Amino acid sequence: MIGSLRGTLLDRAVRGAAAEVVVEVAGVGYRALVAPRTLAELGQLGDQVFLWTHQHMREDAVCLYAFGGRDERDCFEALIGAHGVGPALALAILAVHTPSALRRALVDGDADALTLVPGVGKKTAARLLIELQSRLDVLDGPDLSIVVTGDGSGPPPARADLRAALAGLGYEADEVRHVLRELPDDGDLDTLLRDALRLLAVATR
């Protein structure tokens, strides 16, 4: 199992939602698929690069996927462990959402954020939200505390209730998502709702 690559960036090419790079390590060129964000961060041909990798084995092929950070690789592995999510869709999700943005969507119960990914409809987004809330609790990273709360069952109930309350008042998903970023992760619903309405009132002036 290949876990990382350190070497010279020999080639790069964009292929749809993903991109391909060739990294030469000790005279051997390794082809790997990467998300566009990772490609943009790699620098120029000839530069020395380091990538975390996931070796994906199928009956008809062995593919290598590479990531600029370990956290991104761990998110990718959590994604492909979800029902109906293959490597291509996992890369597409990471092309739209950074690991921290993906975690925030899970904390907020924000299925709409997942529908921003091409090929992910509302039903798929709702299912992924539930599956990933349990799968991403194994991530080892500094942002873990915002994914798992209490018994590890998912987003704080007050925030989920707040989202539902704001939606019931007629606020759009983008407005709700924006204001939730400004509020703490916990607290009583009445206080959170009052603060959310104050922020929304300021934003619409």
Backbone as a ProteinNet text record, in pm:
[ID]
protein_1_A
[PRIMARY]
MIGSLRGTLLDRAVRGAAAEVVVEVAGVGYRALVAPRTLAELGQLGDQVFLWTHQHMREDAVCLYAFGGRDERDCFEALIGAHGVGPALALAILAVHTPSALRRALVDGDADALTLVPGVGKKTAARLLIELQSRLDVLDGPDLSIVVTGDGSGPPPARADLRAALAGLGYEADEVRHVLRELPDDGDLDTLLRDALRLLAVATR
[TERTIARY]
85.1	0	88.3	67.2	144.8	73.2	138.3	75.5	113.4	226.9	268.6	373.5	391.9	493.2	571.3	704.2	788.1	883.2	873.3	958.4	938.8	970.4	967.9	840	774	653.7	694.1	665.1	705.4	599	471.4	364.8	236	144.7	14.8	-83.7	-207	-309.9	-446.3	-538.4	-674.4	-760.5	-837.6	-926.3	-1064.2	-1146.8	-1280.5	-1275	-1347.4	-1352.4	-1225.3	-1143.5	-1018.3	-900.3	-783.2	-661.2	-562.4	-466.3	-367.3	-228.2	-145.9	-7.1	84	207.8	311	422.3	452.2	557.3	667.2	788.4	900.9	967.9	974.7	1037.5	1146.2	1270.8	1384.3	1381.7	1353.2	1356.3	1229.5	1128.2	1001.5	892.8	817.8	711.2	577.7	516.1	386.7	276.4	177.6	62	-44.1	-97.9	-199.2	-305.5	-429.2	-539.7	-551.3	-577.1	-588	-708.2	-758.6	-863.2	-800.9	-878	-822.3	-756.1	-811.1	-751.2	-609.6	-590.9	-457.2	-362.5	-409.2	-325.5	-276.7	-366	-330.6	-224.8	-217.4	-123.6	12.5	28.1	150.9	270	246.4	358.5	383.4	507.7	543.3	609.8	611.9	683.8	829.5	883.2	1021.1	1033.9	925	928.9	925.7	982.6	973	838.5	767.9	634.2	621.8	526.8	492.4	341.8	295.4	153	118	5	-52.4	-132.9	-131.5	-196.2	-289.8	-382.3	-471.2	-463.9	-429.3	-421.7	-554.5	-625.5	-759.4	-752.7	-795.1	-784.4	-923	-936.4	-1057.7	-1021	-1122	-1095.1	-1016.7	-1042.2	-981.5	-872.3	-844.1	-743.6	-697.6	-579.1	-525.9	-498	-564.4	-551	-491.9	-415.1	-355.2	-417.7	-465.6	-522.3	-432.5	-407.6	-310.8	-372.4	-323.1	-382.3	-273	-298.5	-199.7	-187.6	-292.5	-289.3	-347.5	-304.1	-355.4	-504.7	-549	-689.4	-776.6	-730.9	-805.7	-811.7	-700.5	-701.5	-797.5	-798.8	-887.7	-1034.6	-1064.8	-1201.5	-1237.8	-1144.8	-1168.3	-1198.6	-1122.7	-1143.5	-1276.1	-1316.6	-1447.7	-1559.1	-1540.2	-1641.7	-1661.4	-1552.7	-1568.5	-1619.2	-1619.2	-1677.3	-1827.9	-1881.9	-2027.7	-2093	-2214.8	-2287.6	-2307.1	-2268.6	-2291.1	-2191.6	-2087.3	-1985.9	-1857.4	-1823.8	-1698.8	-1592.3	-1470.4	-1361.2	-1390.1	-1458	-1485.5	-1576.3	-1681.5	-1772.1	-1703.6	-1622	-1549.6	-1458	-1387.6	-1302.7	-1386.5	-1504	-1590.5	-1636.4	-1666.4	-1706.5	-1592.3	-1471.4	-1355.5	-1313.3	-1356.5	-1330.4	-1416.6	-1533.5	-1626.2	-1605.1	-1582.2	-1572.1	-1435.4	-1372.4	-1253.5	-1296.7	-1204.3	-1242.7	-1312.6	-1265.2	-1328.7	-1468.9	-1488.6	-1622.2	-1716.9	-1663.6	-1745.5	-1787.9	-1695.8	-1729.2	-1836.4	-1821.3	-1918.3	-2057.2	-2063.1	-2192.4	-2253.8	-2171.1	-2221.3	-2268.6	-2192.5	-2230.4	-2364.9	-2383.2	-2504.4	-2621.3	-2595.9	-2701.4	-2739.2	-2639.7	-2663.4	-2657.6	-2768.2	-2773.3	-2762.2	-2809.5	-2802.7	-2659.2	-2566	-2426.2	-2374.9	-2422.2	-2378.7	-2438.5	-2556	-2616.4	-2542.4	-2448.7	-2365.6	-2269.2	-2249.5	-2160.4	-2235.4	-2180.3	-2247.2	-2274.4	-2397.8	-2433.4	-2492.7	-2497.4	-2555.3	-2689.9	-2798.6	-2932	-2971.1	-3093	-3136.1	-3143.8	-3193.5	-3204.3	-3066	-2975.3	-2838.4	-2771.3	-2791.2	-2730.1	-2779.8	-2909.9	-2966	-2907.5	-2892.3	-2836.1	-2689.2	-2614.9	-2472.5	-2453.6	-2541.8	-2531.4	-2535.1	-2626.7	-2640.1	-2519.5	-2478.9	-2368	-2237	-2211.6	-2083.1	-2071.3	-2183	-2177.5	-2121.9	-2147.1	-2093	-1954	-1929.1	-1799.5	-1687.8	-1717.9	-1612.8	-1571.2	-1639.7	-1597.6	-1468.3	-1414.2	-1287.4	-1169.9	-1195.1	-1084.9	-995.3	-866	-767.3	-714.5	-769.8	-726.3	-769.2	-716	-745.8	-890.5	-966	-1103.1	-1202.8	-1155.9	-1244	-1354.4	-1324.7	-1422.8	-1547.1	-1538.7	-1657.4	-1741.4	-1693.1	-1770.8	-1847.4	-1781.9	-1842.7	-1877.8	-2001.9	-2043.9	-2117.5	-2101	-2174.6	-2139.5	-2239.5	-2217.4	-2173.9	-2135.2	-2088.5	-2201.2	-2322.7	-2437.1	-2457.1	-2381.8	-2397.2	-2400.7	-2467.4	-2465.1	-2540.7	-2500.8	-2570.4	-2718.3	-2807.5	-2952	-2997.9	-2941.4	-2986.6	-2963.2	-2850.6	-2822.4	-2915.5	-2943.4	-3036.5	-3175.6	-3218	-3347.9	-3350	-3236.7	-3228	-3241.9	-3176.4	-3187.5	-3333.6	-3400	-3539.3	-3628	-3600.6	-3681	-3665.2	-3543.5	-3519.4	-3581.2	-3571.3	-3634.4	-3784.9	-3842.5	-3986.1	-4029.5	-3938	-3967.7	-3951.7	-3907.7	-3900.5	-3763.4	-3659.7	-3525.5	-3469.8	-3396.8	-3338	-3219.2	-3184.8	-3075.4	-2943.2	-2915.9	-2790.2	-2785.9	-2899.4	-2904.8	-2881.7	-2945.7	-2931.3	-2787.5	-2729.3	-2592.4	-2495.8	-2519.1	-2430.6	-2438.7	-2560.4	-2574.1	-2525.1	-2537.4	-2489.6	-2338.8	-2269.3	-2123.7	-2084.2	-2175.4	-2145.7	-2183.7	-2248.2	-2299	-2216.4	-2216.7	-2142.2	-2202.2	-2124.4	-2169.1	-2271.9	-2280.8	-2377.1	-2446.8	-2546.1	-2624.5	-2771.5	-2853.2	-2996	-3060.9	-3165.8	-3228.5	-3281.1	-3342.4	-3399.9	-3293.1	-3178.4	-3069.8	-3013.7	-2991.7	-2938.8	-3034.3	-3164.7	-3262.3	-3265.5	-3261.9	-3261.5	-3138.3	-3020.1	-2897.7	-2900.2	-2955.4	-2962.7	-3050.8	-3166.6	-3257.9	-3196.8	-3119	-3051.1	-2950.6	-2872.2	-2773.2	-2839.6	-2950	-3021.2	-3080.9	-3126.6	-3182.3	-3076.5	-2956.7	-2844.9	-2806.6	-2804.8	-2762.1	-2858.6	-2984.5	-3083.9	-3108.5	-3036.5	-3054.9	-2995.8
-119.4	0	123.9	213.9	337.1	445.7	497.8	595.4	739.3	761.6	898.6	896.4	1012.6	1029.7	1157.2	1148.6	1267.9	1261.6	1359.3	1355.4	1477.3	1460.7	1570.6	1565.9	1679.5	1688	1689.5	1579.7	1566.3	1612.3	1589.4	1620.3	1647.5	1717.1	1748.7	1770	1726.2	1742.7	1739.9	1824.1	1828.3	1733.3	1649.8	1553.8	1563.7	1655.1	1673.2	1730.5	1666.2	1715	1683.4	1594.4	1556.4	1598.3	1580.4	1609.2	1495.4	1482	1375.7	1436.2	1383.2	1426.8	1305.3	1331.1	1228.7	1279.4	1203.3	1238.9	1133.5	1178.7	1085.8	1069.1	944.4	910.9	807.2	845.2	753.1	690.1	771.4	723.3	657.2	644	582.2	689.1	697.6	795.3	736.7	797	750.9	843.1	784	860.2	858.4	975.6	985.1	1085.7	1058.5	1151	1242.8	1369.7	1468.9	1558.4	1621.9	1723.2	1850.5	1932.8	2056.2	2146.5	2151.6	2236.5	2190.1	2058.6	2004.2	2037.5	2024.1	2053.9	2198	2290.3	2432	2463.4	2380.2	2406.3	2340.9	2261.7	2183.6	2263	2375.8	2451.1	2415.8	2432.6	2416.8	2282	2244.5	2122.5	2134.8	2028.3	2029.2	2058.2	2106.2	2134	2003.7	2009.3	1897	1904.1	1792.4	1790.6	1674.7	1687.6	1578.1	1562.2	1439.3	1410.6	1290.1	1299.9	1183.4	1107.1	975.9	898.2	790.2	753.7	639.5	549.6	423.1	325.7	250.6	270.8	213.2	95.1	-20.2	-142.5	-189.1	-213.3	-269.9	-398.2	-468.3	-592.5	-567	-452.4	-426.6	-320.3	-261.6	-154.8	-126.3	-66.8	-15	133	219.5	364	428	532.1	606	745.2	784.4	917.1	992.4	1119.3	1195	1325.1	1368.3	1482.6	1566.1	1698.3	1787.5	1775.9	1726.8	1712.2	1579.5	1534.2	1408	1416.8	1533.2	1552.2	1531.3	1583.2	1567.5	1420.5	1350.4	1208	1131.6	1165.1	1096.7	1123.2	1245.3	1275.7	1193.8	1183.2	1103.6	958.5	903	763.5	745.5	846.4	839.6	846.6	930.6	946.5	818.2	754.7	634.9	516.2	529.6	426.5	438.7	552.2	572.7	499.8	455.4	380.6	465.2	409.9	476.7	585.1	602.2	704.2	636.5	656.7	605.6	712.6	680.4	778.6	904	889.1	1005.5	1105	1055.5	1144.2	1202.5	1122.6	1173	1289.2	1275.9	1385.2	1507.1	1483.3	1594.9	1670.9	1597.8	1662.4	1746.3	1691.5	1764	1877.5	1873.9	1985.7	2105.7	2078.8	2185.5	2228.2	2130.4	2159.1	2118.4	2206.8	2167.8	2076.6	2001.8	1918.9	1997.7	2118.9	2197.1	2241.3	2275.2	2314.2	2194.2	2077.3	1956.4	1925.7	1940.1	1918.7	2017.1	2142.6	2243	2208.6	2159.6	2118.4	2006.8	1915.2	1805.2	1856.1	1946.8	2003.1	2075.5	2148.2	2227.4	2146.6	2019.8	1942.8	2002.4	2056.4	2135.4	2048.3	1981.6	1898.6	1982.9	2108.3	2195	2218.6	2221.5	2241.7	2126.1	2005.4	1889.2	1887.9	1949.8	1953	2047.7	2125.5	2210.2	2126.8	2001.2	1910.9	1854.8	1867	1810.2	1661	1619.7	1478.8	1439.6	1532.9	1504.6	1575.2	1497.7	1553.7	1560.3	1604.7	1624.6	1493.1	1387	1259.1	1203.5	1212	1164	1245.9	1378	1466.2	1433.4	1407.7	1374.5	1243.5	1145.7	1017.3	1032	1107.8	1128.2	1200.5	1294.4	1369.9	1275.6	1180.2	1085.8	992.3	938.4	843.9	909.3	1029.3	1093.4	1142.4	1175.6	1217	1105.3	981.8	870.7	831.8	842.5	799.8	898.1	1026.3	1125.2	1139.7	1069.9	1079.4	1004.3	932.5	862.5	946.6	1066.1	1147.1	1192	1191.6	1233.8	1369.2	1476.6	1608.7	1712.8	1836.3	1940.6	1985.4	1958.1	2004.2	1897.4	1787.2	1676.1	1718.6	1809.1	1845.9	1909.1	1966	2027.7	1926.9	1803.4	1700.3	1616.1	1576.1	1483.6	1557.1	1544.5	1608.2	1507.1	1517.5	1428.3	1284	1205.5	1063.5	1031.3	1134.6	1111.9	1093.1	1131.8	1104.5	1207.2	1317.8	1412.8	1555.6	1646.1	1786.9	1818.4	1927	1964.9	1985.9	1930.9	1942.5	2086.5	2179.4	2318.5	2377.8	2346.5	2401.5	2340.7	2213	2150	2210.5	2233.5	2295	2439.3	2507.6	2645.6	2651.6	2562.3	2556.7	2535.6	2441.9	2413.9	2535.2	2603.3	2719.1	2831.9	2858.4	2965.8	2931.9	2804.4	2762.6	2780.3	2748.3	2764.3	2910.2	3003.2	3145.9	3202.3	3116	3157.8	3199.7	3184.2	3221.8	3117.4	3164.3	3075.9	3000.4	2887.1	2802.3	2879	2964.3	3040.1	3137.2	3200.8	3293.7	3218.8	3102.6	3022.4	2976	2926.5	2876.8	2988	3108.2	3221.3	3259	3268.4	3313.5	3208	3080.8	2975.9	2980.6	3029.9	3042.9	3145.1	3238.6	3346.4	3311.4	3196.9	3160.8	3050.7	3040.8	2933.1	2796.5	2691.7	2555.8	2504.2	2565.7	2517.7	2636.9	2606.5	2709.3	2672.1	2747.2	2715.3	2774.4	2710.2	2745.3	2888.6	2932.7	3066.9	3173.6	3156.2	3252.7	3249.8	3129.5	3117.2	3178	3154.2	3207.1	3359.7	3415.4	3560.6	3623	3561	3612.3	3597.4	3484.3	3461.4	3565	3596.1	3694.1	3834.2	3863.6	3993.5	4004.5	3897.9	3899	3906.4	3836.3	3839.7	3976.7	4041.9	4175.9	4275.4	4262.3	4350.8	4325.1	4197.7	4161.2	4211.4	4229.5	4268.8	4419.2	4493.6	4640.6	4699.4
0	0	0	-95.3	-105.7	-25.6	76.7	165.3	139.3	70.2	40.4	-70.2	-131.7	-234.9	-207.4	-218.5	-212.2	-331	-419.4	-537.4	-624.6	-754	-849.8	-932.6	-944.4	-1026.5	-1173.6	-1244.8	-1384.4	-1482.6	-1450.3	-1545.2	-1470	-1537	-1479.2	-1592.3	-1572	-1674.3	-1608.6	-1656.1	-1603.2	-1683.9	-1613	-1677.5	-1611.7	-1663.9	-1608.3	-1467.9	-1373.8	-1235.9	-1159.4	-1214.2	-1148.2	-1235	-1182	-1256.2	-1230.2	-1317.6	-1303.7	-1295.2	-1207.1	-1196.1	-1206.2	-1243.3	-1241.1	-1150.7	-1047.4	-951.7	-960.3	-985.3	-996	-860	-815.8	-688.4	-715.6	-692	-711.5	-850.7	-952.2	-1088.5	-1137.9	-1052.1	-1090.5	-1091.4	-1202.1	-1213.3	-1169.1	-1068.4	-1017.9	-1069.6	-1139.1	-1185.7	-1075.8	-1046.7	-941.1	-980.2	-941.2	-962	-840.8	-866.6	-759	-785.4	-681.1	-695.9	-752.3	-825.9	-883.3	-780.7	-657.4	-554.4	-520.9	-511.3	-483.7	-597	-720.2	-836.2	-832.7	-797.5	-795.3	-690.2	-585.5	-475.7	-495.8	-602.4	-617.2	-669.9	-733.7	-788.2	-934.1	-977.3	-1118	-1144.4	-1274.1	-1312.4	-1270.7	-1217.7	-1169.8	-1021.5	-959.7	-816	-736.4	-616.7	-523.9	-452.4	-447.5	-388.2	-290.6	-199.8	-108.5	-110.6	-127.1	-134.3	-48.1	22.9	89	-15	-10.1	-115.8	-61.1	-148.4	-123.5	-245.7	-224.4	-333.4	-340.9	-450.4	-465.5	-561.5	-513.8	-593.4	-636.2	-768.2	-823.6	-897.3	-945.5	-1017.1	-1145.4	-1209.8	-1339.6	-1337.9	-1222.6	-1219.6	-1077.4	-1068.8	-942.8	-965	-889.6	-908.3	-782.6	-804.5	-694.3	-690.4	-572.4	-552.2	-455.3	-485	-405.7	-353.4	-237.1	-167.5	-102	-98.4	-40.1	110.7	177.9	323.4	367.2	483.6	536.4	566.4	611	643.3	519.6	404.8	280.5	239.6	257.2	225	315.6	444.2	536.9	502.8	460.7	417.8	294.3	201.1	80.5	117	209.5	248.4	321.9	399.7	464.6	361.1	260.4	156.2	76.1	34.3	-48.5	33.2	165.8	250.3	261.4	216	220.5	103.4	123.9	21.6	-104.1	-219	-346.5	-381	-301.9	-330.5	-377.1	-502.7	-556.2	-554.3	-596	-595.4	-676.5	-792.1	-875.8	-803.4	-739	-666.2	-542.9	-476.6	-359.3	-398.2	-511.6	-558.6	-595.2	-654.7	-690.9	-566.7	-459.3	-334.2	-277.7	-281.9	-229.4	-320.9	-446.5	-537	-500.6	-441.5	-402.8	-258	-168.7	-25	28.8	102.5	177.4	292.1	352.9	468.5	578.4	607.5	714.1	674	544.9	499.3	501.7	469	473.3	616.4	710	850.8	897.2	855.6	897.1	844.6	721.8	665.9	749.2	797.4	880.3	1015.4	1073.4	1202.4	1191.9	1081.6	1064.3	1008.2	971.8	906.6	772.3	701.5	580.5	455.3	423.8	303.2	177	183.3	65.7	20.2	115	77.7	-7.3	22	-55	-194.7	-211.9	-345.4	-438.8	-387.3	-473.3	-557	-517.5	-591.6	-712.1	-832.6	-950	-932.1	-960	-948.3	-815.3	-719.8	-587.9	-576.6	-575.2	-558.6	-412.6	-385.8	-247.5	-170.7	-234.3	-165.5	-132.4	-229.5	-205.3	-96.4	-99	0.8	140.7	154.2	286	337.9	248.8	290.3	328.2	247.7	276.9	409.5	436.7	561.2	681.1	678	789.1	796	680.3	679	720.3	668.9	695	837.8	899.8	1039.6	1126.8	1089.6	1167.5	1119.3	988.2	934.5	965	961	980.7	1126.3	1217.9	1358.1	1384	1283.5	1303	1257.9	1203.8	1153.9	1268.1	1240.2	1339	1296.9	1353	1310.8	1411.4	1396.6	1493.4	1492	1382.5	1374.8	1416.9	1472	1505.5	1601	1690.5	1792.2	1733.5	1612.6	1556.6	1481	1464.4	1396.4	1495.7	1604.5	1698.7	1826.2	1869.9	1993.6	2077.7	2206.6	2296.3	2270.8	2231.2	2210.6	2069.2	1989.5	1854	1754.7	1790.3	1703.6	1594.5	1595.4	1486.2	1535.3	1459.1	1491.2	1619.3	1689.5	1811.4	1783.5	1868.1	1843.2	1830.1	1909.1	1904.4	1766.5	1704.1	1571.2	1467	1478.7	1385.2	1400.3	1525.7	1550.2	1499.7	1515.1	1468.1	1316.6	1246.8	1101.1	1060.1	1127.1	1094.5	1124.5	1235.3	1273.2	1171.9	1127.6	1030.5	895.4	857.9	732.7	740.7	858	877.2	872.2	905.3	899	758.2	665.1	525.4	476.6	558.6	514.6	418.6	316.8	217.8	276.9	210.9	261	268.9	169.2	170.7	287.3	318.7	431.8	562.7	576	698	713	604.5	609.4	649.9	596.3	627.4	775.2	827.9	965.9	1063.7	1031.4	1121.2	1139.3	1036.1	1048.7	1154.4	1183.8	1278.4	1421.7	1441	1573.2	1637.4	1771.4	1838.6	1807.9	1833	1803.8	1903.5	2020.9	2119.3	2185.9	2265.3	2332.6	2328.3	2401.9	2400.9	2276.8	2231.8	2103.9	2103.6	2213.2	2217	2193.3	2260	2245.2	2103.4	2050.6	1915.6	1813.1	1830.3	1735.9	1742.4	1862.8	1877.5	1811	1833.5	1773.2	1621	1573.8	1429.8	1363.2	1423.4	1366	1366.2	1470	1474.5	1360.8	1339.1	1231.4	1094.4	1079.2	951.1	924.4	1029.9	1013.9	968.8	1025.3	986.1	841.2	801.3	666.5	560.5	594.4	494	491.1	571.2	570.9	443.5
[MASK]
+++++++++++++++++++++++++++++++++++++++++++++++++++++++++++++++++++++++++++++++++++++++++++++++++++++++++++++++++++++++++++++++++++++++++++++++++++++++++++++++++++++++++++++++++++++++++++++++++++++++++++++

